[in-house]
C-alpha cells in the first residue's frame, strides 16, 4: 500500500508541478431530471417505496423527496393498491410480499416521466451448519473464523447477501436506579450514602462488523455491512462460506451472533455489486468510472427483493476470552 | 490441415515465379551512402525503359532480374543525387552503388521520392519519416522524439497531452509492434510516457505501417513501427552532440577498418536530478530537518552498433540498446542515545527500462537469394524498492526491504529470405521464434533483525511461452498497371500446454490509373498473443505485458483499406485512404478494478470484448523547396463492446477522435536559418462524466421513516465515454541557427511548445468554487520554451 501511495505521490508531484487548473463550462445534453425509486421488499415487512428525484450534477441542493406521486403496486399483474405517502419520500402499503410472486410498481408524477419496475421475491435458502475456529492475525488479534455451510438450490441462478448481527448483554447506566450504601452505623447515627443512577444488565442487537476474503465474494458492501455473491461457482452444490470476525468487533459479555442469509433478486445483486465498484472507482484517476445498475425503467434506482433465513451461534466472554457455545 | 494449405500456397508461389524466368539476367548489389558507407534502406532501383524496378531491403540489398537487353538503370533515394547508368545486360551483374548525399538541402530535406514510390508501390497506409525531418520539428522541451513525430501523421493519434503513446486506426498503444533493429521493444517510454526511448541521433530510419501489412510482419493488431539504428560511418570518424533543457547527448561513429568495419555509440542522460540535488537538500534543511535527504529522477539510454563486412556476400551486425528510468528518495537521520549513534535510513526507488540486443548476419546465397539471420534478446524490467535500515553504533540492527519486480524477457531468432526469381516477382519468406518469460509481478519482503533474516515472496509466478511464425509473400507485377502483394503469415503460441495458432491472409493491390495516379486496396488479418494490462491514461511503467492463457484468448483483427495516391507534380502529392477494422478478444480491466489491485490473480480482473474502427485519412505533402511540410486530416470512429462493461452496450474508445488535423511546415530562410511550425487539432478525448446525482438505497430504514446516518449518493452516467472533453489544439514553433565552424558545425535551436499557451484538458473533475459545484479541468503544459545547442564534427 505504501508503495502505491509513494508512487502516486511522485506522479502527482510531476503533474502538479507543471499543471494548471481552470473551471470549464459543462454542456450536458442528457441531464434530464428523473424519478429515483428505491425499495427492498422482503416477505417479513410491509412494502415501502422511497421516491426522490435526481439532481443535475452541478446542483448542490439536498436530496429532494417527491411527495405527490402516484405509486401503484401489482402482484402477478393483479392490482393490489396505491401506496400512501408518509414522509421523506416514503410511500407505504400495509401489505407483505409473498415468496415466489412477481411485483410491479408504477410511479407517476406530473413533472417527470412515468417509471415502472418489476421484481420477484426469491426463495430463502437454509443455512446447513455453522463451524467456528479461532485464529490469530499477524498482529496477534484474535479472529473467529466462521464457516457457514449452505446448499444452493439447483433450479435457478441464485444470488446471496450475508449480514451478521450481534445480540449482546451489557451493563447499562440507568438514572432510575437508586443505590443505598450504609456507611456508618453508630449508637444514634446511621450514615447512608444514596446514589441516583446505576448499572443494570441490558440487551441490544447491532450489526456485526466482519470480513471475508472467500473467493466467491463478489463485493463487500460496507454501507450495510454485508457481502454479496452468486452461485456461479457452486451451482446446486454445498458450499462453506468463510467469514472472519475480529474479537474487538464484539460488545458486552454474552454474544449471540445471527447469520442472516438473504436470497436476493438478480437486479438487486447487480445493483449492489455495481454500487460497490462505483464507490471504488470514484475519485481514483486510474480507474474508469462505473455505472450503477438500475431496473427502474425510464427512471433510476433499484426495486429489489430479498428473503432471509437466519441461524445463530452463541459466543461467551469468560475471563477475558470468548468461547463458543 | 491449414498447415498443408500454407505449404501448398507457398509452393505455388515459388512455381509461379519460376515459370516466367527465361532469357533474363540479374543485377544485384548494395546501395550505400557515398560519404558514410551507411546502407540505404528502401532506395529505388529502376529500369527506365521497361519500367521494372525494385527497392533495397532493410540491409540496402537489391536484386533485379530483367530481360537481356540494354537498360537505363536509375537508383534514387530521399535527399541523394539520383544515380543513372546505361548497361547492356547479357550476363548477371553485381553492382554496388554509392549515392551522393551532397544535394541535401541543409537539415530540412523532406521526403523526396522522385520516382513516385508512393504512387507505384503496392504498400499503402505506410509512412516513412526521414530522421532529419524528425529532428527539425518543434517539440516539447526540445527533445526530438521519433514516436511523437509519427503522431503528426493522419491515422495516428496521440494519447494524453505530451505523451508518446500511439493510437493507430482506433487501436490501443499495446497493438503497435515497435522494432528496434528487428527486436521488439516493450514499454517504449521514458518519464511516464513523456518521451520515447529512441535517441534520434542513433537512428537512421523510421517506418510506420498502419494497414495492408505485408506477410512478413505479425504479432500485433494495429501497426508496425520499424526503427533502424545507424550502422556507423565506414569512411571517417564523425561526432555529434547536444545540450538541452532536459538532456544532453553524444554520438560518435567511425570506421574500425575502413570500408570493412565500423561502429557507432550514442548516449543521452537527463540531469535535472544533479542540478536539483543541492536545492532539495537546502529545502530540507530550511524545513528544520537536520538529516540528509536526496530525491530525484533521471533517465538515460545508450545505443551501440558494430558491423563487419567479411565480403560482398557476408556481413555481421551487432547492435545493443539499454535504457533506464529511475525516481528515488533517500533520507538519513541520526541521533545520539546512550552515547551511541543511531542512524535511520529510508530509501525508496522506482526504476524501469529495457535492454535489447541483436546479432545479425546477412548472406547473399545467389544473386537472387538474400538471407538475413537475426538472434535477438530483450528484457523489460520494472522494480519498486523500499528499504528501511536502522543502525546502532555502526551495526545494522534492523533492515526491512520490500521489493516488487515485474517485466518481460524475450530471446529468439529470425531467418528471412529475399528471393527475386523474375522481374515481375519479388518473394520474401522466413521463420521466427521467440521465447517469452512473463514476470507478472512478484513482491519480496525481507526482514533482518538481530542477525536473523526472514524472506517472503508472494505474487504471480513467471509464465513461459513460445511464439513462432512463418510467412511467405510475393510482390507480383501482374501487368504494368496492376501489381499485387499477397501472402500469408502463420503463427503459433504455446503457453501452459495450450497451443494457439492462426493463419493470416494478407493482400495489397495497386492499380495504376496513369503515371501519377493509383488506386490501392488491402486486406490483412493480424493476430496478437500478448496483451498489455493498463488503465492509466499515461504510459506508466507498471503497465504489464501478459500472455494469452486459457481464459484470455489471443487478440485478432481484420482490416480492409482502400486508397488513392496522386503525385500532383514532383513536389506535391496527396493520399486519401479509408479503412474498416474489427478487433476481437481485446482486454480491459473489469469495472472498478485498478492496476493498484493487481497483486495476484490478474486473469480474474479482466474482461474480454471486441472493438471496431473506421475512418478516412487525407495527407497532402509538399516534399521539398524552401517551404515544405504537410497537412494531415483524419476522420475516424473507434468503438469497444464488452459484455460486462457499460451493460453490454458499445461505447466509444477513450481515444475515439472524430477529427484530427495536423499542419507541419518547415521554412528554410537561408543556409543558416530555418524555422519549424506544427499545429495540431483534435476532438476532445471521450470520458465518462456524471450528468446527475441521486440517492442510493443504503442507510435509511423504511420502518422508522427516517434516515439514521449518511445516505451515500450515486453519480449517474449516460454511458461509458459518453462525454467529450474540450477540443485539443496546440501550436509549436522552432528556429534553428546553423553556423560552420573550423571544427565542424554548430546549431542553436530555440522553440516554443504550446506557443499560444492553450489550456488543453488533461483531466476533468467536479470541484467547488465559492461553495458552488463546478466542473474543473486540469491542464498540463502551458507555453514551454526550450533551447538546445548542438554540434557536429
Contacts between the chains, C-beta under 8 A, distances in Angstrom:
chain1	res1	chain2	res2	distance
A	2	B	386	6.7
A	2	B	402	7.8
A	3	B	348	8.0
A	3	B	384	5.1
A	3	B	386	5.9
A	3	B	402	6.8
A	3	B	404	6.5
A	4	B	596	4.8
A	6	B	329	7.9
A	6	B	348	5.7
A	6	B	386	7.5
A	7	B	350	6.4
A	7	B	384	6.8
A	7	B	542	7.8
A	10	B	297	7.9
A	10	B	327	5.4
A	10	B	350	6.8
A	11	B	192	6.4
A	11	B	538	7.8
A	11	B	540	7.7
A	14	B	191	8.0
A	14	B	192	6.8
A	14	B	297	8.0
A	15	B	762	7.6
A	15	B	778	7.5
A	15	B	780	6.7
A	18	B	780	5.9
A	18	B	781	6.2
A	19	B	762	6.9
A	19	B	778	5.3
A	19	B	779	6.2
A	19	B	780	5.2
A	20	B	759	6.5
A	20	B	778	7.6
A	20	B	779	5.3
A	20	B	782	6.2
A	21	B	776	5.8
A	21	B	777	6.9
A	21	B	778	5.4
A	21	B	779	7.3
A	22	B	759	5.8
A	22	B	776	7.0
A	22	B	777	5.6
A	22	B	779	7.2
A	23	B	767	7.9
A	23	B	769	5.8
A	23	B	774	4.7
A	23	B	775	6.9
A	23	B	776	5.4
A	23	B	777	7.5
A	24	B	726	6.4
A	24	B	761	7.6
A	24	B	764	7.6
A	24	B	775	5.6
A	24	B	776	7.1
A	24	B	777	4.7
A	25	B	775	7.7
A	26	B	689	8.0
A	26	B	775	4.4
A	28	B	689	7.8
A	28	B	691	4.7
A	28	B	723	7.5
A	30	B	691	6.1
A	30	B	718	5.1
A	31	B	691	4.5
A	31	B	692	5.9
A	32	B	692	7.9
A	33	B	692	7.4
A	34	B	692	7.2
A	34	B	694	7.7
A	34	B	716	7.9
A	36	B	694	4.4
A	36	B	695	5.8
A	38	B	695	6.8
A	38	B	696	7.3
A	38	B	697	4.3
A	39	B	697	7.7
A	39	B	702	7.9
A	40	B	697	6.3
A	45	B	702	7.6
A	45	B	703	6.8
A	48	B	702	3.3
A	48	B	703	7.5
A	50	B	695	7.7
A	50	B	697	7.8
A	50	B	700	7.0
A	50	B	702	6.9
A	52	B	694	6.9
A	52	B	695	5.1
A	53	B	694	7.8
A	54	B	692	4.2
A	54	B	693	6.6
A	54	B	694	4.2
A	54	B	716	6.1
A	55	B	692	6.2
A	55	B	693	5.4
A	55	B	694	7.3
A	56	B	691	7.6
A	56	B	692	6.1
A	57	B	689	7.8
A	57	B	690	4.8
A	57	B	691	5.5
A	57	B	692	5.7
A	57	B	693	6.1
A	57	B	715	7.0
A	57	B	716	8.0
A	57	B	766	6.7
A	57	B	773	7.5
A	57	B	775	8.0
A	58	B	766	7.6
A	58	B	772	7.7
A	58	B	773	4.6
A	58	B	774	6.6
A	58	B	775	7.1
A	59	B	693	7.5
A	59	B	773	7.2
A	60	B	771	7.2
A	60	B	772	6.7
A	60	B	773	4.8
A	63	B	695	5.0
A	63	B	711	7.0
A	63	B	713	7.8
A	86	B	705	5.9
A	87	B	705	5.6
A	88	B	700	7.8
A	88	B	705	6.4
A	88	B	706	6.7
A	88	B	707	7.2
A	90	B	702	5.6
A	90	B	705	5.8
A	92	B	702	7.3
A	221	B	698	7.9
A	223	B	696	7.4
A	223	B	698	3.9
A	223	B	699	6.1
A	223	B	712	5.8
A	224	B	698	5.8
A	224	B	699	7.5
A	271	B	697	7.5
A	274	B	591	7.1
A	275	B	696	6.4
A	275	B	714	6.9
A	276	B	592	7.2
A	277	B	591	4.9
A	277	B	592	2.8
A	278	B	592	7.3
A	278	B	714	6.3
A	278	B	715	7.4
A	279	B	712	7.2
A	280	B	592	4.6
A	280	B	594	7.7
A	281	B	591	7.4
A	281	B	592	5.1
A	281	B	594	7.5
A	282	B	715	7.0
A	284	B	594	5.8
A	285	B	537	7.8
A	285	B	763	6.3
A	286	B	535	6.1
A	286	B	536	5.4
A	286	B	594	5.0
A	286	B	595	6.3
A	286	B	596	6.8
A	287	B	535	6.6
A	287	B	589	7.8
A	287	B	592	6.7
A	287	B	593	7.4
A	287	B	594	4.3
A	288	B	535	6.5
A	288	B	589	7.3
A	288	B	591	7.0
A	288	B	688	6.3
A	288	B	720	6.8
A	289	B	688	4.3
A	289	B	689	7.9
A	289	B	690	7.4
A	289	B	715	7.2
A	289	B	717	6.2
A	289	B	720	7.7
A	290	B	591	4.3
A	290	B	592	4.9
A	291	B	591	8.0
A	291	B	646	6.9
A	291	B	647	7.1
A	291	B	688	8.0
A	291	B	716	7.9
A	291	B	717	5.0
A	291	B	719	7.5
A	291	B	720	7.2
A	292	B	696	7.8
A	292	B	714	5.0
A	292	B	716	7.9
A	293	B	647	7.3
A	300	B	692	7.9
A	300	B	694	5.3
A	300	B	716	6.0
A	301	B	694	7.0
A	301	B	695	7.9
A	301	B	697	7.4
A	302	B	697	5.5
A	304	B	697	7.3
